[in-house]
């Protein structure tokens, strides 16, 4: 039996996990989060039992809001972690490693979140789900829904990559293109939700999505023999991976399985940086920005629903936030492929471009350990690669 | 210290691993294979030590011809293995599972072979390497060479997928397009080799490549708690994965770590099926076919250098061989994505289409266990997906 309950982050009211609500049913606006009874978890399992579990993120099932019999898995998690061979040295870092999140089943970290949220939705009896996405979250949801036998619809902005939409469709999902900016697709999904057209598996709002992404922290800690690195650097749009990591490290620390939390750093694209802007101005809330364009389409979120939580995680962990240009992102992509043999999509490479800036600014020093997740596969956008690199 | 030596499969002469020759230096035509001193391996390690090793194929380093300090790794191997949720039931199989080889670092099983062959080449002091490839082997070699700091050239047929060549180029490799059929690219590479233009890292001929692919067998056995499944079904062009699996299972059996070898089945495209043709006619040697076209470009090998060895492996393991049409391959791709949530490229899906035929022919019965490796990512060819599915 899972020890999990749901709690409203705004009014504090509790809900049952299997009701799988998206927002608080009482105050009608608060996002929810999963709370585990860590005392009971500790009675059942210790950190050394973990290694005997499956070779996927489900080895941490005792810390997830899912019963074993409801698990919907495509083998997500337990992605490779490899040391930098060349770039770290060049940039003066003695201990840089990459977590190859693009090795997940559909080619992005999103599979961590989707596996958990689809498992909960399936257990709750969902027959139809939908989400808004410019690409990776949509194709991930489509894949897990195919496996679970759940109908899936994705609301996508009209400028979404055709390659990513083709991947979404191959799993049998319906793609609805929404005219206007990325945010218009979000509004269309919210309308569908209010109209009761199934379950809104919002990767930007669902508490279950973050339960999945938190397993990144568990794996990083387990790989460090239950220690934690000094820094982690994330590309941030909605912030679901950074927030998942923050929740994961916080739970490990509360379990006394690890000590402390890495400094979590947030990297955004210069043309869409609401969280970086708020961080630099010392604000505790995010002001939505106008939509522009960036090569890093995966982090083009002008009004992140969890922006406030990201700012809190940066502050609480001692991390920071910087923005990078498209030129810096493409240069990072080139360096990563040529110096390390790793091919990640531009959105992921924003984090690498940001790492360079953090070193230059003195936020990270040469003897500190850094883990950088490579969130999405370069294959996701290989079609337009030469053109992009030529243009810049 | 590795226990490995090289032996000519034709005249039996022994060679040193670090000389890293491609063909026998005495008879000038024999392909080489690695021989391990399994008695010495057994003294050093037992199968239960393996689980304490790294989360990559290098956990089996004692059975590989590489010293620890020469390892060039991108985290290859230890790919997810997942049970069929729907297709197996539909086809009357109670125990079908997929090995997600496309979760490897560059999106295909080739990374297993490349990691080992580049590790050996690096140890041997190679500065420039080349291969001929229509796609996956080329991008894999490019990635590992980038990591190892070795210059890389890929000879590609002029009709090779632009998406795959773009991936090869991103790692900094040079792509030389060769006019004519796939075999013309092979001849260009052989000419470069005879002219002494560096090391020919031929995935079709190198003994080290198969050392890497054999780790698939080790993982499947370890996942089955050191038992073996009844059947494995492979898409076959050059046959490097099937031959690797055969060598791996043979070594495990000789070590007494497992008993028996699964029946290994070979699936080819109807328009390029030299091995299936030889099998069906009861021949022990392969007659080259003329080049045609197939959607499964990765197995378009008209004259497989190891064709004879593949036939021997089929015979020795009790497996069989069938050919499938492009229409059957695309239907298998669609079913795999829609029923299982798994997206593999057409070449991989040839194996699934073949599995269906093997069941229909009675070669595989409902209560037997089957493992099917999904060799390459669907993302590798997503660009032309809709067009292909529409055309057929």
Interface residues (C-beta under 8 A of the other chain):
Chain A: X55 X56 X73 X74 X75 X76 X78 X79 X80 X81 X82 X85 X86 X100 X103 X104 X105 X106 X107 X142 X143 X144 X145 X146 X147 X148 X149 X163 X166 X167 X169 X170 X171 X172 X333 X334 X337 X338 X339 X340 X341 X342 X343 X377 X378 X379 X380 X382 X383 X385 X386
Chain B: X55 X56 X73 X74 X75 X76 X78 X79 X80 X81 X82 X85 X86 X100 X103 X104 X105 X106 X107 X142 X143 X144 X145 X146 X147 X148 X149 X163 X166 X167 X169 X170 X171 X172 X333 X334 X337 X338 X339 X340 X341 X342 X343 X377 X378 X379 X380 X382 X383 X385 X386
